[in-house]
Amino acid sequence: MVVRSLRGLAVLAVTAGLIAGCGSAPPPKSSSAPSPQAPKPTATAPSTPATTPSTPVPVVPPAPAWPTTTRTAAAQHPGYLTAISVGQQAGYDRVVFTFSQGIPGYTAGYVTSVLTDAKGDVLPLPGRAFLRVVFHPSSGVQTYSGPGSITPLYPTLLQVRAAGDFEGYLSFGIGLSQRAGFRVFTLTRPYRVVVDVAHGSLPPFPGIWDITSWPQFWNAQSAFNEGHQPWLGNPLMVVQAWAANRPDATVSQTGPDTFKVSEPGTGKQTLITGTRPVPYGMAQLWVITKISA
């Protein structure tokens, strides 16, 4: 089963009090007695203003400075996959592959696209960067009963997907929001191979209609890969969806990524411009980036 763990943080605040003092002059004496020297006024201590509690600013840990180069380790023992889990930590995301009997050898590195083993088809993955992880000698045919894909949509880790189990090679593709530094290490009791990928900063999302943020886009990419909403990959159909609530509107394409929406009843014309935020891989969704009359 997939285990997802999140850790929280607690914060404390303190307040200060208010202290003040005062004094008074004595009453006047009888008129028959000599006039005494006027008493000196008693000083009053100034009030100390209350201290406004301050809210601690959350400290965002810097992304770990891990390299992006391929990691390879020789087999310690044939391993048989029993579980895959994912988790989000401070500054990085984590994938854990658990094995029985031992830890197999592994290779983990960036690729332009992840190919399935043994057919060689491109594996559909959401993201802007892809890691391929291969274990050998290993298998999960008889020992792993979990899902073929896990889609947490974390800041960097978007999806882990099985890519093949063939002749002692067990392969996975990992879709990432961006190319980032990563590390790989092993643990025992139980036997595990851990892949950590650092968080980073994404460029501003270009879309302004329907899909307007990277999290929305990753979710749409994942659904698109499963065969849902295929029209999101067709620029003409995206513009037609935008114009759906405009009666009798017609859409004509004026360029590779530009369209004109005409409304005969009012004579109004609107120019629509768009782009593919991820112009490679299987899920090349198109989003609207500018709407002008």
URGI-V845365 format. One record per backbone hydrogen bond with DSSP energy under -1.0 kcal/mol. CO is the residue of the C=O (numbers start at 1). NH is the residue of the N-H. E is the energy in kcal/mol with one decimal. If there is no record, write none. Layout:
BEGIN
co:CO nh:NH e:E
co:CO nh:NH e:E
END
This chain:
BEGIN
co:3 nh:86 e:-1.0
co:19 nh:48 e:-1.1
co:64 nh:66 e:-1.7
co:67 nh:182 e:-2.4
co:71 nh:108 e:-2.6
co:73 nh:106 e:-1.7
co:80 nh:100 e:-2.2
co:83 nh:98 e:-2.8
co:85 nh:96 e:-3.0
co:87 nh:94 e:-3.0
co:91 nh:199 e:-2.4
co:92 nh:89 e:-2.7
co:93 nh:197 e:-2.7
co:94 nh:87 e:-2.0
co:95 nh:195 e:-2.9
co:96 nh:85 e:-2.2
co:97 nh:193 e:-2.4
co:98 nh:82 e:-3.1
co:98 nh:83 e:-1.4
co:100 nh:80 e:-1.7
co:103 nh:76 e:-1.8
co:103 nh:77 e:-1.6
co:105 nh:136 e:-2.3
co:106 nh:73 e:-2.4
co:107 nh:134 e:-2.6
co:108 nh:71 e:-2.9
co:109 nh:132 e:-2.7
co:114 nh:123 e:-3.7
co:116 nh:120 e:-1.7
co:121 nh:116 e:-2.9
co:129 nh:176 e:-2.9
co:130 nh:111 e:-2.1
co:131 nh:174 e:-2.7
co:132 nh:109 e:-1.8
co:133 nh:172 e:-2.4
co:134 nh:107 e:-1.9
co:135 nh:170 e:-2.5
co:136 nh:105 e:-1.8
co:137 nh:79 e:-1.7
co:139 nh:81 e:-2.0
co:140 nh:144 e:-2.3
co:148 nh:162 e:-2.9
co:150 nh:160 e:-2.7
co:156 nh:177 e:-2.1
co:157 nh:154 e:-2.8
co:158 nh:153 e:-1.6
co:159 nh:175 e:-2.4
co:160 nh:150 e:-2.7
co:161 nh:173 e:-3.1
co:163 nh:117 e:-2.9
co:164 nh:171 e:-3.2
co:166 nh:169 e:-1.6
co:168 nh:138 e:-1.9
co:169 nh:166 e:-2.5
co:170 nh:135 e:-2.9
co:171 nh:163 e:-2.8
co:171 nh:164 e:-1.2
co:172 nh:133 e:-2.6
co:173 nh:161 e:-2.9
co:174 nh:131 e:-2.4
co:175 nh:158 e:-2.6
co:175 nh:159 e:-1.5
co:176 nh:128 e:-2.4
co:176 nh:129 e:-1.5
co:181 nh:198 e:-2.8
co:183 nh:196 e:-2.2
co:185 nh:194 e:-3.3
co:187 nh:192 e:-2.8
co:191 nh:99 e:-2.9
co:192 nh:187 e:-2.1
co:193 nh:97 e:-2.7
co:194 nh:185 e:-1.9
co:195 nh:95 e:-2.4
co:196 nh:183 e:-2.1
co:197 nh:93 e:-2.8
co:209 nh:211 e:-2.8
co:213 nh:217 e:-2.2
co:214 nh:218 e:-3.0
co:215 nh:219 e:-2.0
co:216 nh:220 e:-2.3
co:217 nh:221 e:-2.8
co:218 nh:222 e:-2.5
co:219 nh:223 e:-2.0
co:220 nh:224 e:-2.7
co:221 nh:225 e:-2.2
co:223 nh:228 e:-2.5
co:224 nh:227 e:-1.8
co:229 nh:232 e:-1.8
co:230 nh:233 e:-1.7
co:231 nh:234 e:-1.9
co:232 nh:286 e:-2.6
co:234 nh:238 e:-2.0
co:235 nh:239 e:-2.2
co:236 nh:240 e:-2.3
co:237 nh:241 e:-1.9
co:238 nh:242 e:-1.8
co:239 nh:243 e:-2.0
co:243 nh:246 e:-1.9
co:246 nh:249 e:-1.8
co:250 nh:262 e:-2.6
co:252 nh:260 e:-3.0
co:257 nh:274 e:-2.0
co:258 nh:254 e:-2.0
co:258 nh:255 e:-1.5
co:259 nh:272 e:-2.8
co:260 nh:252 e:-2.4
co:261 nh:270 e:-2.5
co:262 nh:250 e:-2.5
co:263 nh:267 e:-2.5
co:268 nh:263 e:-2.5
co:270 nh:261 e:-3.2
co:271 nh:292 e:-2.4
co:272 nh:259 e:-2.5
co:273 nh:289 e:-3.0
co:273 nh:290 e:-1.8
co:275 nh:287 e:-3.0
co:282 nh:284 e:-1.3
co:283 nh:285 e:-1.3
co:287 nh:275 e:-2.2
co:288 nh:208 e:-2.7
co:290 nh:273 e:-2.5
co:292 nh:271 e:-3.7
END
